[in-house]
Structure formats: structure tokens, C-alpha cells
Amino acid sequence: MTQSAVNNPDEPMLAGITVLDFTRVLAGPYATRMLADLGAHVIKIERPGEGDEIRHTVLQLDPARTDQSSYFARLNAGKESIAIDLAHAQAREIALDLVRNADVVVENFSPGVMARYGLDDAALRALRPDLVYCSISGFGQTGPLASMQAYAHLINAISGMMDLDRGSEAQPRVAYLQAADVLAGAHAFGAICAALVRRGRSGRGAYLDVSMLECLVAADDLTYGAILNGGKVQREPRIGMVVHPIGGRYLAMQSAGAPHLWSRLVNLIGRPELETDPRFSTPMARRANWHDLLKILRAWLSGFDSVEQAVKTLSAARIPAVPMLSPEEVIDHPQLAARSAFPEIEHRGRGRIRVTALPFHVDHAPVAPGGPAPYRVGEHTQQVLQGLGYDAERIRALQAERVVEIPD
């Protein structure tokens, strides 16, 4: 960490921290995007040629190219790209030079890949004992499934979440949200920041092993805590949560959770006798008789002409309720506009584009991305190598040997 960052309280939180980003797709890039937004200098190592494969998905932002997806731009804003063929014999020397000037390494290869390159935790922390090294993988670095390939869909299936999400339906279904990746990225971000705090106190580095599977299991609120201690799994739609159609739209409301919701709800629907009804008088009784209670709530909700009218009535009584929105409605919602949730960044082929922001504010202000995503694979290769002290002749030789890529 640079001394100027320590002495200047107006610097971003992670100013002076250099991160080597050996990650691709979603979980790792999400973690390092968060670090970049907080001021870290993030150097993304991409494969020459194709680069991060998500460059080639949708939406393509530049009609003249096929490597400019909005997916990539969102996750890699504010980073630099250096293209290195890690399989080349000379690549390790470059990587070690980068590590000598870095504080954090993040990778999400399959377990064992970084060791084959000579860039695993043991090798790099022998060079830099204070290095914070974070590995993100589907199942963690140990255990019988460690070597298996992992995608969010597969983790959703093997975590038990797919079984729970089907409720009482016979067939499981594919989840839309890539929750395992995002949760792993967020947990990695938190663990890296904690490791940097410890390093600041003691000078000690850290090795962090983040498992997508364990992140998704940890996200469950009720099931695992119960069945680990003798409880049973409830294979039905979530109790206490209501989704109801009104006027061609849908309302979502919560009837359980906070201590006083039940008494407010029975008074609002004009059924105070339900508060002492043995079927509903306790939280456990309401869980056991949820289907009967749901019929009562649906009958009451059906008396509204619109979702907006129902939300207004419920909210006035302090019963949590919202309309179900489409993504098209979400991006134009005044709440998210007030929070600057979709900031703009520069894009060489598009002018300006919008991306998602960090999901928190710092010191009462939103955190904006530090800059655009790297437009070309290896866009910053030359300047990064020059920063390491490589002269022009050496850089040309590395380029000629195809160890590195420098775009035209």
C-alpha cells in the first residue's frame, strides 16, 4: 500500500492497493469489480486472443466487434487488462514480477490450475509473505468434489436450493439468478477486505478459499439450521409469503417475520378473531395451517381493483408489500434513480453505457466505477510491463514470442 493513501483521508478506501485479477466470467470479476470501485488498482490477466469468454456474450455494445458484451463491461469497469499466455514458459517470470508489486491475488480457476502454472498460494506467498491470495471455486480447494467443474446452475442443483425452490411442484426448475456466483464474489470481497485489515495490523498475509456451494448453502435462512438439529424440510411454497394476481399484475406481501405483523394484519383485514383462533394464534400454528390462512388472505386481496391500491392500503397499516416489477420497470424506478444504482461509464464503441453500481453507499454517497472496462484484450499490457521496468526491446521480444499480446 502506498504511503500517500494512508495519509490522505480523502482517498478511496482501497487506494494504494494493487490487485492481480486472474479471474473470469462472474464470481471472481464481481469481487474484483467491487475492489476496483473502492479504489484498488486492479490488473486483469486475460488470455491472448479470446480474453475473458464473457466478452463474447450479450448484449454486444459495439456492432463492429464481438468482444464487447454488456456483461463484460459491467463486471470489469475500472480495471486494466494485460494479456499473458500463462501456459508459456516465460509467463511465470512476468507473473512473479507483477506479484512483487501487488497486495492481492484473486483467481477462480479449477483447483490445481494455478499450481501447474507455478502461481499457487504456496509459491506466491513464499515470494510475498504478506500477500492476500484468494481462490474462488465451485466446491472449495479440498474435498472429494474439489476438481469438479462448477456453474451457478449446477451449484443450485447440488446445494439443495433447486429442491427447495420447486416447493410442492413435482419437477425442479432452472433458477434465473446466478446466485452462487454473486454470493461467492461478495464473500470473497468481504474476506479480502478483512485480510487486508489484518495485514495492516500484523503484516501477515492470508490464503482465502471461497466455495460457491458453501456460499449458497449459507444463504438459506431456515432449512439447514432446522434439519441439522432434527427438524424436517418443508417442501412447499414459502410459508408467510404471498404472491397474488390483481388486475393483470401481481402483488407480493409478507405476512410473517416481525413480531407485530400478525396483529396488524388481522385488524387490517377486519378479522380480529383470527388472532386467538387456535389455528393461527402462534407462529408455529400459522405455519402448520398456512394453506387455510392463505385462502383467507387471497380472498381479502381479491377485493382490490389494482396492485397499487392494495400496496397503498397494506403499507399504510405497516404490512410489507410491493408490486412485482419487470426488469424494464426496475431500471426506470425512482428509488434506484435516487440511489444512483445505474451509473454511466465511457465505452469506446458506444460512447457511454450504463452499468450496475456497488450495492452500498460510502459516507452517504454512491460509489461510482473508477473508469471504463478494458476495450481490447491486453489493452494495458505495454503500460503495465513498462511500470514493472521492462524496456521496449524486452516487451517486443515477449510479444514476438507470443508470451503477451499488445493490440494494435
C-alpha positions as CSV (number, residue, x, y, z in Angstrom):
1,M,0.0,0.0,0.0
2,T,1.3,3.5,-0.9
3,Q,2.0,5.9,2.0
4,S,0.0,8.6,0.3
5,A,-3.1,6.5,0.6
6,V,-2.5,6.1,4.3
7,N,-2.0,9.8,4.9
8,N,-4.8,11.2,2.7
9,P,-8.3,10.6,4.3
10,D,-10.0,11.7,1.1
11,E,-8.5,8.9,-1.0
12,P,-10.9,6.0,-1.8
13,M,-10.9,3.2,0.8
14,L,-8.6,0.9,-1.1
15,A,-6.4,3.5,-2.8
16,G,-2.8,2.2,-3.0
17,I,-3.9,-1.5,-3.1
18,T,-2.9,-3.4,-6.2
19,V,-4.9,-6.5,-7.2
20,L,-3.9,-9.1,-9.7
21,D,-7.1,-10.5,-11.1
22,F,-6.7,-13.9,-12.7
23,T,-10.5,-14.4,-12.8
24,R,-13.1,-14.8,-15.5
25,V,-16.8,-15.0,-16.0
26,L,-18.8,-13.9,-12.9
27,A,-17.8,-14.8,-9.4
28,G,-14.2,-13.5,-9.5
29,P,-14.8,-10.5,-11.7
30,Y,-17.6,-9.4,-9.4
31,A,-15.3,-9.5,-6.4
32,T,-12.6,-7.6,-8.2
33,R,-15.0,-5.0,-9.7
34,M,-16.1,-4.2,-6.1
35,L,-12.4,-3.8,-5.1
36,A,-11.8,-1.6,-8.1
37,D,-14.8,0.6,-7.3
38,L,-13.4,1.3,-3.9
39,G,-10.1,2.5,-5.4
40,A,-7.9,-0.6,-5.8
41,H,-5.7,-0.8,-8.8
42,V,-7.0,-4.0,-10.5
43,I,-4.9,-5.6,-13.2
44,K,-6.9,-8.2,-15.1
45,I,-4.9,-11.0,-16.6
46,E,-6.7,-12.2,-19.8
47,R,-5.9,-15.0,-22.3
48,P,-4.4,-13.6,-25.5
49,G,-6.9,-13.7,-28.4
50,E,-10.3,-14.5,-26.9
51,G,-9.8,-13.0,-23.4
52,D,-12.4,-13.5,-20.8
53,E,-15.1,-15.6,-22.5
54,I,-17.9,-13.3,-21.3
55,R,-16.7,-10.7,-23.7
56,H,-18.5,-12.6,-26.4
57,T,-22.0,-12.9,-24.8
58,V,-24.9,-10.4,-25.0
59,L,-25.5,-7.5,-25.4
60,Q,-22.8,-6.6,-27.8
61,L,-22.1,-2.9,-27.4
62,D,-20.1,-2.3,-30.5
63,P,-21.5,-3.6,-33.8
64,A,-18.0,-3.7,-35.3
65,R,-16.8,-6.2,-32.7
66,T,-17.8,-9.4,-31.0
67,D,-15.9,-9.0,-27.7
68,Q,-17.8,-6.0,-26.2
69,S,-20.6,-7.5,-24.2
70,S,-22.5,-5.5,-21.6
71,Y,-21.9,-8.5,-19.3
72,F,-18.1,-8.0,-19.5
73,A,-18.3,-4.2,-19.3
74,R,-20.4,-4.3,-16.1
75,L,-18.1,-6.7,-14.3
76,N,-14.8,-5.3,-15.4
77,A,-15.3,-1.5,-15.2
78,G,-12.3,0.3,-13.8
79,K,-9.8,-2.4,-14.4
80,E,-6.7,-2.7,-16.7
81,S,-6.2,-5.7,-19.0
82,I,-2.9,-7.4,-19.6
83,A,-2.9,-10.4,-22.0
84,I,-0.5,-13.2,-20.9
85,D,-0.4,-16.8,-22.1
86,L,0.1,-18.4,-18.7
87,A,0.9,-21.7,-20.4
88,H,4.1,-20.2,-22.0
89,A,7.4,-20.9,-20.2
90,Q,8.2,-17.2,-19.9
91,A,4.9,-16.2,-18.5
92,R,5.7,-17.1,-14.9
93,E,8.5,-14.6,-14.7
94,I,6.1,-11.8,-15.7
95,A,3.5,-13.0,-13.2
96,L,6.1,-13.1,-10.4
97,D,7.2,-9.5,-11.3
98,L,3.5,-8.5,-11.1
99,V,3.2,-10.2,-7.7
100,R,6.2,-8.4,-6.3
101,N,4.2,-5.2,-6.8
102,A,0.8,-6.5,-5.7
103,D,-1.1,-6.8,-2.5
104,V,-3.9,-9.2,-3.5
105,V,-4.2,-12.1,-6.0
106,V,-7.6,-13.4,-6.9
107,E,-8.2,-16.5,-9.1
108,N,-11.1,-18.7,-9.9
109,F,-9.5,-21.5,-12.0
110,S,-10.3,-25.1,-11.2
111,P,-8.3,-26.2,-8.2
112,G,-4.8,-27.2,-9.3
113,V,-4.5,-25.0,-12.3
114,M,-2.6,-22.2,-10.6
115,A,-0.2,-24.8,-9.1
116,R,0.5,-26.1,-12.6
117,Y,1.5,-22.6,-13.6
118,G,3.7,-22.3,-10.5
119,L,1.4,-19.5,-9.3
120,D,-0.4,-21.1,-6.4
121,D,-0.6,-19.7,-2.9
122,A,2.4,-21.6,-1.6
123,A,4.6,-20.3,-4.5
124,L,3.5,-16.7,-4.4
125,R,3.4,-16.3,-0.6
126,A,7.0,-17.6,-0.5
127,L,7.8,-14.6,-2.6
128,R,5.5,-12.2,-0.8
129,P,4.6,-13.4,2.8
130,D,2.2,-10.5,3.2
131,L,0.2,-11.3,0.1
132,V,-3.5,-11.8,0.3
133,Y,-4.4,-14.7,-2.0
134,C,-8.0,-15.6,-2.7
135,S,-9.2,-18.7,-4.6
136,I,-12.8,-18.9,-5.6
137,S,-14.1,-22.3,-6.9
138,G,-17.3,-24.3,-7.1
139,F,-16.7,-26.6,-4.2
140,G,-13.6,-25.2,-2.4
141,Q,-10.0,-26.3,-2.7
142,T,-10.4,-29.5,-0.7
143,G,-12.9,-32.4,-0.5
144,P,-14.0,-35.1,-2.9
145,L,-15.7,-32.7,-5.3
146,A,-13.0,-30.1,-5.5
147,S,-11.9,-30.9,-9.0
148,M,-15.4,-30.8,-10.5
149,Q,-16.4,-28.1,-12.9
150,A,-18.9,-25.6,-11.4
151,Y,-21.5,-23.3,-12.8
152,A,-24.2,-21.5,-10.8
153,H,-26.9,-23.8,-12.3
154,L,-25.0,-26.9,-11.1
155,I,-24.3,-25.4,-7.7
156,N,-28.0,-24.6,-7.4
157,A,-28.9,-28.2,-8.0
158,I,-26.3,-29.8,-5.7
159,S,-26.8,-27.3,-2.9
160,G,-30.4,-28.3,-2.2
161,M,-31.7,-24.9,-3.3
162,M,-33.3,-26.3,-6.5
163,D,-35.1,-28.9,-4.5
164,L,-36.4,-26.2,-2.1
165,D,-37.4,-23.8,-4.9
166,R,-39.7,-26.2,-6.5
167,G,-41.9,-26.1,-3.4
168,S,-44.7,-28.6,-3.9
169,E,-44.2,-29.0,-7.6
170,A,-43.2,-32.4,-8.9
171,Q,-40.5,-31.1,-11.3
172,P,-37.5,-28.9,-10.3
173,R,-36.8,-25.9,-12.5
174,V,-33.9,-23.8,-13.6
175,A,-33.3,-20.7,-11.5
176,Y,-32.7,-17.5,-13.4
177,L,-30.5,-15.7,-10.8
178,Q,-26.8,-16.7,-10.8
179,A,-26.9,-16.5,-7.0
180,A,-23.9,-18.9,-6.3
181,D,-21.5,-16.8,-8.4
182,V,-22.6,-13.4,-7.0
183,L,-22.6,-14.7,-3.4
184,A,-19.1,-16.2,-3.8
185,G,-17.9,-12.9,-5.3
186,A,-19.4,-10.9,-2.4
187,H,-18.0,-13.2,0.2
188,A,-14.6,-13.1,-1.5
189,F,-14.7,-9.3,-1.4
190,G,-15.5,-9.3,2.3
191,A,-12.8,-11.8,3.1
192,I,-10.2,-9.9,1.1
193,C,-11.0,-6.7,2.9
194,A,-10.8,-8.4,6.3
195,A,-7.5,-9.9,5.3
196,L,-6.2,-6.5,4.3
197,V,-7.2,-5.1,7.7
198,R,-5.3,-7.9,9.5
199,R,-2.3,-7.4,7.3
200,G,-2.4,-3.7,8.2
201,R,-2.2,-4.6,11.9
202,S,0.3,-7.5,11.7
203,G,1.9,-7.6,8.3
204,R,0.6,-11.1,7.9
205,G,-0.8,-12.2,4.5
206,A,-3.7,-14.7,4.1
207,Y,-5.0,-17.5,2.0
208,L,-8.7,-17.4,1.4
209,D,-10.6,-20.4,0.0
210,V,-14.2,-19.4,-1.1
211,S,-16.7,-22.2,-2.1
212,M,-19.7,-21.3,-4.2
213,L,-21.5,-24.3,-2.8
214,E,-21.0,-23.3,0.8
215,C,-21.9,-19.7,0.0
216,L,-25.3,-20.8,-1.4
217,V,-26.0,-23.2,1.5
218,A,-25.1,-20.4,3.9
219,A,-27.7,-18.1,2.2
220,D,-30.6,-20.4,3.3
221,D,-32.4,-18.9,6.4
222,L,-34.5,-21.8,7.8
223,T,-33.9,-25.2,6.3
224,Y,-30.3,-26.1,7.1
225,G,-30.5,-24.7,10.6
226,A,-33.5,-26.8,11.3
227,I,-32.5,-30.1,9.7
228,L,-29.0,-30.0,11.2
229,N,-30.8,-30.2,14.5
230,G,-33.5,-32.7,13.9
231,G,-36.1,-30.6,12.0
232,K,-37.8,-31.5,8.8
233,V,-37.7,-29.9,5.4
234,Q,-40.9,-28.2,4.3
235,R,-41.2,-28.9,0.6
236,E,-43.9,-26.4,-0.3
237,P,-44.0,-22.7,-1.3
238,R,-42.6,-20.4,1.4
239,I,-44.9,-20.0,4.3
240,G,-45.8,-16.4,5.2
241,M,-45.1,-15.1,1.7
242,V,-47.9,-14.3,-0.7
243,V,-47.9,-13.6,-4.4
244,H,-51.4,-12.7,-5.6
245,P,-52.8,-11.5,-9.0
246,I,-54.7,-8.3,-9.0
247,G,-55.9,-6.5,-12.2
248,G,-53.5,-8.3,-14.5
249,R,-50.5,-7.6,-12.3
250,Y,-49.0,-9.3,-9.2
251,L,-48.7,-8.2,-5.6
252,A,-46.0,-9.6,-3.2
253,M,-46.7,-9.3,0.5
254,Q,-45.2,-10.6,3.7
255,S,-47.4,-12.0,6.5
256,A,-44.8,-13.4,8.8
257,G,-41.4,-12.3,10.2
258,A,-41.7,-9.3,12.5
259,P,-43.5,-9.8,15.9
260,H,-46.4,-7.4,15.3
261,L,-47.2,-8.2,11.7
262,W,-49.9,-10.7,12.6
263,S,-51.9,-8.4,14.9
264,R,-51.7,-5.6,12.3
265,L,-52.8,-7.9,9.5
266,V,-55.9,-9.4,11.2
267,N,-57.1,-5.9,12.2
268,L,-56.5,-4.6,8.7
269,I,-58.5,-7.4,7.0
270,G,-61.3,-7.0,9.6
271,R,-60.8,-10.4,11.1
272,P,-59.6,-9.7,14.7
273,E,-61.0,-13.1,15.9
274,L,-58.2,-14.8,13.9
275,E,-55.7,-13.6,16.4
276,T,-57.0,-16.0,19.0
277,D,-58.1,-18.7,16.6
278,P,-56.2,-21.9,17.7
279,R,-55.2,-22.5,14.1
280,F,-53.4,-19.2,13.9
281,S,-52.7,-17.9,17.4
282,T,-49.0,-18.8,17.4
283,P,-46.3,-18.6,14.7
284,M,-46.0,-22.4,14.6
285,A,-49.7,-22.8,14.4
286,R,-49.8,-20.4,11.4
287,R,-47.1,-22.4,9.8
288,A,-49.0,-25.6,10.3
289,N,-52.2,-24.2,8.9
290,W,-50.7,-21.9,6.3
291,H,-52.9,-23.2,3.5
292,D,-56.1,-22.2,5.4
293,L,-54.6,-18.8,6.2
294,L,-53.5,-18.2,2.6
295,K,-57.1,-18.8,1.4
296,I,-58.3,-16.1,3.8
297,L,-55.6,-13.6,2.7
298,R,-56.3,-14.3,-1.0
299,A,-60.0,-13.7,-0.6
300,W,-59.3,-10.3,1.0
301,L,-56.7,-9.3,-1.5
302,S,-59.1,-10.1,-4.4
303,G,-61.3,-7.3,-3.2
304,F,-58.8,-4.7,-4.5
305,D,-59.1,-3.3,-8.0
306,S,-55.4,-2.7,-8.5
307,V,-52.0,-3.7,-7.1
308,E,-51.3,0.0,-6.4
309,Q,-54.4,0.2,-4.3
310,A,-53.5,-2.9,-2.3
311,V,-49.9,-1.8,-1.7
312,K,-51.1,1.6,-0.5
313,T,-53.5,0.0,1.9
314,L,-51.1,-2.5,3.2
315,S,-48.2,-0.1,3.6
316,A,-50.4,2.4,5.5
317,A,-51.0,-0.4,8.0
318,R,-47.3,-1.3,8.1
319,I,-47.7,-4.6,6.3
320,P,-44.8,-5.1,3.9
321,A,-46.0,-5.2,0.3
322,V,-44.7,-4.3,-3.2
323,P,-45.8,-4.7,-6.8
324,M,-43.9,-7.3,-8.8
325,L,-41.9,-5.4,-11.4
326,S,-40.4,-6.4,-14.7
327,P,-36.7,-5.6,-15.4
328,E,-37.9,-2.9,-17.8
329,E,-39.7,-1.2,-14.9
330,V,-36.8,-1.7,-12.5
331,I,-34.2,0.2,-14.5
332,D,-36.5,3.3,-14.6
333,H,-37.7,3.1,-11.0
334,P,-37.3,6.4,-9.0
335,Q,-35.9,4.5,-6.0
336,L,-33.0,3.2,-7.9
337,A,-32.5,6.5,-9.6
338,A,-32.3,8.3,-6.2
339,R,-29.6,5.8,-5.2
340,S,-27.6,6.2,-8.4
341,A,-27.9,2.5,-8.9
342,F,-27.1,2.6,-12.7
343,P,-24.1,4.9,-13.2
344,E,-22.6,5.6,-16.6
345,I,-19.2,4.8,-17.8
346,E,-17.3,5.5,-21.1
347,H,-17.3,2.9,-23.8
348,R,-15.1,3.4,-26.9
349,G,-17.5,1.8,-29.3
350,R,-20.8,3.1,-27.8
351,G,-20.0,6.5,-26.2
352,R,-21.5,6.0,-22.8
353,I,-23.2,2.9,-21.3
354,R,-24.9,2.2,-18.0
355,V,-23.8,-0.5,-15.5
356,T,-24.9,-1.6,-12.1
357,A,-23.3,0.1,-9.1
358,L,-22.0,-1.3,-5.8
359,P,-25.0,-2.2,-3.7
360,F,-23.9,0.1,-0.9
361,H,-23.1,3.8,-0.3
362,V,-19.9,5.1,1.4
363,D,-20.0,8.2,3.6
364,H,-23.6,9.0,2.5
365,A,-22.7,8.8,-1.2
366,P,-22.9,6.3,-4.0
367,V,-19.7,4.7,-5.3
368,A,-19.1,5.2,-9.0
369,P,-16.9,2.9,-11.1
370,G,-13.4,4.0,-11.4
371,G,-13.4,4.0,-15.2
372,P,-14.4,2.0,-18.3
373,A,-13.9,-1.7,-18.8
374,P,-10.8,-2.6,-20.9
375,Y,-12.0,-2.3,-24.5
376,R,-9.4,-4.7,-26.0
377,V,-7.8,-7.8,-24.6
378,G,-4.4,-6.8,-23.4
379,E,-5.2,-3.1,-23.8
380,H,-2.8,-2.1,-21.0
381,T,-0.2,-4.8,-21.5
382,Q,2.5,-2.4,-22.6
383,Q,2.0,0.2,-19.9
384,V,1.8,-2.4,-17.1
385,L,5.1,-4.0,-18.3
386,Q,6.7,-0.6,-18.6
387,G,5.6,0.0,-15.0
388,L,7.5,-3.1,-14.0
389,G,10.6,-1.7,-15.6
390,Y,10.6,-3.7,-18.8
391,D,12.2,-1.8,-21.7
392,A,10.8,-1.6,-25.2
393,E,13.2,-4.3,-26.5
394,R,12.1,-6.8,-23.9
395,I,8.4,-6.1,-24.5
396,R,8.8,-6.5,-28.2
397,A,10.6,-9.9,-27.6
398,L,7.8,-11.1,-25.4
399,Q,5.3,-10.0,-28.0
400,A,7.2,-11.8,-30.8
401,E,7.3,-15.0,-28.7
402,R,3.5,-14.7,-28.1
403,V,4.0,-14.6,-24.3
404,V,2.0,-11.4,-24.2
405,E,-0.5,-9.7,-26.5
406,I,-0.5,-6.0,-27.3
407,P,-3.4,-4.9,-29.5
408,D,-2.9,-2.6,-32.4
